[in-house]
Amino acid sequence: MVGMGRLNTPENQSDLLRLWDGIKVEQADKKVTLTTDIGQDLIDQLLKLMQSGGPNHRGPGGQPRPGGSGKP
């Protein structure tokens, strides 16, 4: 899932690659542990992206929402 998020990061938001690179996943038997090393600036950027519906979110009528890239 982390790899898919990284691959789907829009070209105009390359700072978000640092966010994905800061996520570490470890598995021991049935236990999965996620750890992150993410700066506050990236958390703020992620929250803005989530509030806008994501980089590819479209509004009513198929029009790109403000803040989204509008890519299909």
N, C-alpha and C positions, 0 to 999 in steps of 0.2 A: 504494500500500500504506500509506503514511503517512497519507493522507487517510482510508482505511477504518479504521485504528486510532484515529484521532481521533474519527471518527463513532461508533465502538463503545465509547467510554469511558463507563462507567456514571456516572450523575448523582452518586452518592455518592463518586466518586473524581475530582473535578474538577481536583485537583492534577496528575493525569496529563496533562491537556491541555497543561501547560507542557512536559512531556516531548516530546510530538508536535510542539509548536511549535518546539522546539529542534533538530529534525532538518532539515537542508538537503540537498537532492539537486541535483546538477549533472551535466549530460551534455555531453560534447564528443566528437563522432563516436561511436566504440564504447566510450568510457570513461565510466563512471558513478562519481561521487564522492559519498560520504555523509559529512557532517560533523555533529557534534553540539555543542551548548552546553548541557550538562545538569549540574545540581548533584548532589552526592553524596546529598542527601536523596531526590531523585527516583530515583536509581539503586537505592538501598536499597528504596524502595517498589516499583519494578518487579521487583526480584528476589523480594520477598515474593509479589507477584502471580503471577509465573511458577511459584514453588514450590507455590502453592495450586492450580495448574491453570487460572488465569485467573478473571476475574470471573463468568463464566457456567458454570463447570464444575460438573457434578453428580457426586456419588458413586454408589456402588452403590444400585440400586433407584430411581434417579432423584431421590434426595434431594439438595438443595444441600449442597456440601461446606462445612465451616467456613471462613469468610473469603470465600466467594463470595456474590454477590448473589442467586443462585438464579433470576435472570430467564432465560426461555427464549431 
